[in-house]
Amino acid sequence: MFKFVAFDQAGYVREDAHGFDSHVFFGDRKAEGPGPQIYINAVDPGVKLAAHFHRIDQFQVFFGTEGAVFQRKPIPSVFVHYTDAYSSYGPFSAAQDAPLLYATIRAKSSNYGGVMPGARTERPHVGRRQLSKSVDGWQPSGLPGTGAYDTVEIFPCDQDGLAATLVRLGAGATYATPSTSATAGRAWCVLAGDILTSDQSKGPRSIGWQEHSDDDDVATLTAGADGASLLALDFPWPATDAVTVDPT
């Protein structure tokens, strides 16, 4: 499967208990098991989400506003975060006068969140990695010329395939995506411009999913008339929740 879903095509769920609206692109928020599971939350102004962990590997893409905070630091306009299964992260909060949008992206589905420190005993081990980085150069003014493209490393590729890359396409440019044989799946998040698909163009905050495949088949992305910038987010293979770790 290689499919993009536009923001206005996503499903909608209100989560009053947690103080946010959720726009569901792939999967079911309440599901456990196979994925992908991808949604964008719009956190109500002033709401703070506590430090917690999940049982699966997870990417997040934050779209920061002035006053929004992640672990006591301001959230920039585009901010990528990754955490291994059982690695705690947060807290983070929306500004007092503006919602905070962030995408949660998982190759597997899980509805479990262990709030710390109370859930400490529910972790069979502590996840090894927690990575985060601001993304620069994604704006339309920084895109390559017509027909050209370039890539910018965000998280360098780890031994298990974990990686994050900014892909910048000039107007009408095409990009052959790498094989997904060494990743549990690859998510795409459109930051600027648009990508042309079979049914319509997909603009900012559209999200795509490219599933793991043992074949070396590649898919092609084509930018619209204004070009496009996208994040490519590659999950580790195998998933870290499936890797045996000595809890000591």
DASUL-V81698 format. One record per run of one state. SS is the DSSP state (alpha for helix, beta for strand, coil for the rest). FROM is the first residue (numbers start at 0). TO is the last residue. If there is no record, write none. Layout:
<<SS | FROM | TO> <SS | FROM | TO>>
//
This chain:
<<coil | 0 | 0> <beta | 1 | 4> <coil | 5 | 5> <alpha | 6 | 8> <coil | 9 | 9> <beta | 10 | 14> <coil | 15 | 18> <beta | 19 | 25> <coil | 26 | 31> <beta | 32 | 42> <coil | 43 | 46> <beta | 47 | 48> <coil | 49 | 50> <beta | 51 | 52> <coil | 53 | 56> <beta | 57 | 62> <coil | 63 | 67> <beta | 68 | 69> <coil | 70 | 71> <beta | 72 | 73> <coil | 74 | 77> <beta | 78 | 82> <coil | 83 | 87> <beta | 88 | 88> <coil | 89 | 90> <beta | 91 | 92> <coil | 93 | 98> <beta | 99 | 108> <coil | 109 | 112> <beta | 113 | 114> <coil | 115 | 118> <alpha | 119 | 121> <coil | 122 | 128> <beta | 129 | 133> <coil | 134 | 138> <alpha | 139 | 141> <coil | 142 | 147> <beta | 148 | 154> <coil | 155 | 161> <beta | 162 | 168> <coil | 169 | 172> <beta | 173 | 175> <coil | 176 | 183> <beta | 184 | 195> <coil | 196 | 199> <beta | 200 | 201> <coil | 202 | 205> <beta | 206 | 210> <coil | 211 | 218> <beta | 219 | 233> <coil | 234 | 238> <alpha | 239 | 241> <coil | 242 | 247>>
//
